[in-house]
Amino acid sequence: MSFVRLAARPVLANARRYSTAPASAPKSNLPLFLAGGGVVAVAGYFYLNGSSQPAALAKPKISDKSALDPQNFVDFKLKAVEPYNHNTAKFVFELPPDTATLLPVAACVVVKSSADSPKPLLDGKGKPVIRPYTPISPSDHPGELTFLVKKYDTGVMSKYFFDLKPGESLSVKGPISKIPVKANQFEQVGMIAGGSGITPMYQILDHVLQDPENKTKFTLIFANVAERDIIMKQDFDTLQKKYPSTLNVVYTLDKPEADWKGETGYVNADMITKHLPSAKLGEKTKIFVCGPPGQVAALAGKKDGMKQGELAGTLKELGYSSDQVFKF
């Protein structure tokens, strides 16, 4: 679905921030905004004994009620669009003052065009097009909701995002809980992500790896077309350096340059066998998959709407069970 580490940890027990910072994107003068390469820093000072010198950053107070509604769509105005790379941008929406999303890990939201949109996004039957997205803004960040969106030629919702203008609205419903994830839940976790499907993976890694008690070992295979398409690379490289014993990141490209030193080609059985935990670990392992529908279908079988659908494809052929695989 980029992330310098953002401010403090959430105040609420069940609220966990999403951090995403732009991978060192192409040379551009984008402001660093969200997680990892730049989220808007949580600002605030408190003073010791009335001193005029800031002693520490104080977390802004936010409502303990989410700005989102899990039962109904709520319209939020687009505040800004920040280009990220050649086909990706950050879309920043305004939340009511002193509120945040309070999204748990792992969770997403679903979006559709707003009711007052001059060009509503409808399918062939005249019904609203609804798609899931994982925000990159921290769950406890007040006043803003940010998505990092990659524009796909066949992506009707991603194209709709890029047609939005500041001041126009998007309808959002959530949080939509995906799967609860915590430290030491599994012995080993394998992750396969393609393109913007990386956002839920970062959400999980950023949450679990910071736990000093964590012993779960994560391996991420991140697939992209070319090196310039890798979003949040700087942040994953930073995480890998910080947690070398519990995180290994493997990049693979469809169209690598001559000097590329990572894996090449689509994610396949050999690559999975080489890098990810074995199906023989049983309940001690979990495999997370997120990416374009074609990639997910080839690796793990098609999803059934918001449901998991049957396990199929490469992972089933390698002996993984449906209990071991989760499709975002």
ChimeraX attribute file (.defattr): number of C-alpha atoms within 10 A of each C-alpha:
attribute: neighborCount
match mode: 1-to-1
recipient: residues
	/A:1	26
	/A:2	29
	/A:3	31
	/A:4	21
	/A:5	18
	/A:6	23
	/A:7	20
	/A:8	13
	/A:9	16
	/A:10	16
	/A:11	15
	/A:12	10
	/A:13	8
	/A:14	10
	/A:15	20
	/A:16	24
	/A:17	28
	/A:18	31
	/A:19	31
	/A:20	34
	/A:21	28
	/A:22	29
	/A:23	24
	/A:24	20
	/A:25	22
	/A:26	12
	/A:27	8
	/A:28	10
	/A:29	9
	/A:30	13
	/A:31	13
	/A:32	19
	/A:33	22
	/A:34	28
	/A:35	27
	/A:36	28
	/A:37	25
	/A:38	20
	/A:39	26
	/A:40	17
	/A:41	16
	/A:42	15
	/A:43	11
	/A:44	12
	/A:45	14
	/A:46	15
	/A:47	13
	/A:48	11
	/A:49	7
	/A:50	8
	/A:51	9
	/A:52	10
	/A:53	10
	/A:54	13
	/A:55	12
	/A:56	12
	/A:57	15
	/A:58	15
	/A:59	19
	/A:60	13
	/A:61	13
	/A:62	17
	/A:63	14
	/A:64	15
	/A:65	11
	/A:66	19
	/A:67	24
	/A:68	22
	/A:69	16
	/A:70	16
	/A:71	10
	/A:72	11
	/A:73	20
	/A:74	19
	/A:75	22
	/A:76	22
	/A:77	19
	/A:78	22
	/A:79	18
	/A:80	16
	/A:81	19
	/A:82	15
	/A:83	18
	/A:84	25
	/A:85	21
	/A:86	12
	/A:87	13
	/A:88	20
	/A:89	19
	/A:90	23
	/A:91	23
	/A:92	25
	/A:93	22
	/A:94	19
	/A:95	22
	/A:96	11
	/A:97	12
	/A:98	16
	/A:99	21
	/A:100	27
	/A:101	30
	/A:102	27
	/A:103	26
	/A:104	23
	/A:105	25
	/A:106	22
	/A:107	24
	/A:108	22
	/A:109	22
	/A:110	17
	/A:111	21
	/A:112	24
	/A:113	25
	/A:114	21
	/A:115	16
	/A:116	12
	/A:117	13
	/A:118	9
	/A:119	11
	/A:120	16
	/A:121	18
	/A:122	14
	/A:123	11
	/A:124	7
	/A:125	6
	/A:126	9
	/A:127	10
	/A:128	16
	/A:129	15
	/A:130	17
	/A:131	15
	/A:132	19
	/A:133	22
	/A:134	27
	/A:135	28
	/A:136	31
	/A:137	29
	/A:138	30
	/A:139	24
	/A:140	31
	/A:141	28
	/A:142	24
	/A:143	17
	/A:144	24
	/A:145	23
	/A:146	23
	/A:147	21
	/A:148	28
	/A:149	27
	/A:150	24
	/A:151	19
	/A:152	15
	/A:153	8
	/A:154	8
	/A:155	11
	/A:156	16
	/A:157	20
	/A:158	16
	/A:159	15
	/A:160	16
	/A:161	21
	/A:162	17
	/A:163	9
	/A:164	18
	/A:165	14
	/A:166	13
	/A:167	13
	/A:168	17
	/A:169	22
	/A:170	22
	/A:171	19
	/A:172	24
	/A:173	20
	/A:174	22
	/A:175	22
	/A:176	20
	/A:177	14
	/A:178	18
	/A:179	13
	/A:180	11
	/A:181	17
	/A:182	17
	/A:183	19
	/A:184	15
	/A:185	17
	/A:186	17
	/A:187	17
	/A:188	21
	/A:189	22
	/A:190	22
	/A:191	23
	/A:192	25
	/A:193	26
	/A:194	24
	/A:195	20
	/A:196	26
	/A:197	22
	/A:198	24
	/A:199	29
	/A:200	26
	/A:201	22
	/A:202	25
	/A:203	26
	/A:204	20
	/A:205	21
	/A:206	23
	/A:207	21
	/A:208	21
	/A:209	21
	/A:210	14
	/A:211	12
	/A:212	8
	/A:213	10
	/A:214	15
	/A:215	17
	/A:216	20
	/A:217	21
	/A:218	25
	/A:219	19
	/A:220	25
	/A:221	23
	/A:222	26
	/A:223	28
	/A:224	25
	/A:225	17
	/A:226	15
	/A:227	17
	/A:228	16
	/A:229	21
	/A:230	24
	/A:231	29
	/A:232	24
	/A:233	24
	/A:234	20
	/A:235	25
	/A:236	24
	/A:237	15
	/A:238	14
	/A:239	21
	/A:240	15
	/A:241	12
	/A:242	13
	/A:243	15
	/A:244	12
	/A:245	12
	/A:246	18
	/A:247	20
	/A:248	20
	/A:249	17
	/A:250	15
	/A:251	18
	/A:252	24
	/A:253	21
	/A:254	15
	/A:255	14
	/A:256	18
	/A:257	10
	/A:258	6
	/A:259	6
	/A:260	13
	/A:261	10
	/A:262	10
	/A:263	17
	/A:264	18
	/A:265	14
	/A:266	16
	/A:267	24
	/A:268	12
	/A:269	14
	/A:270	10
	/A:271	16
	/A:272	19
	/A:273	13
	/A:274	9
	/A:275	15
	/A:276	21
	/A:277	22
	/A:278	20
	/A:279	20
	/A:280	12
	/A:281	14
	/A:282	13
	/A:283	14
	/A:284	17
	/A:285	24
	/A:286	27
	/A:287	26
	/A:288	18
	/A:289	25
	/A:290	25
	/A:291	22
	/A:292	14
	/A:293	13
	/A:294	10
	/A:295	20
	/A:296	22
	/A:297	20
	/A:298	15
	/A:299	24
	/A:300	27
	/A:301	21
	/A:302	20
	/A:303	16
	/A:304	9
	/A:305	8
	/A:306	12
	/A:307	11
	/A:308	16
	/A:309	15
	/A:310	14
	/A:311	23
	/A:312	18
	/A:313	17
	/A:314	20
	/A:315	23
	/A:316	17
	/A:317	13
	/A:318	15
	/A:319	12
	/A:320	22
	/A:321	18
	/A:322	18
	/A:323	12
	/A:324	20
	/A:325	21
	/A:326	17
	/A:327	24
	/A:328	25
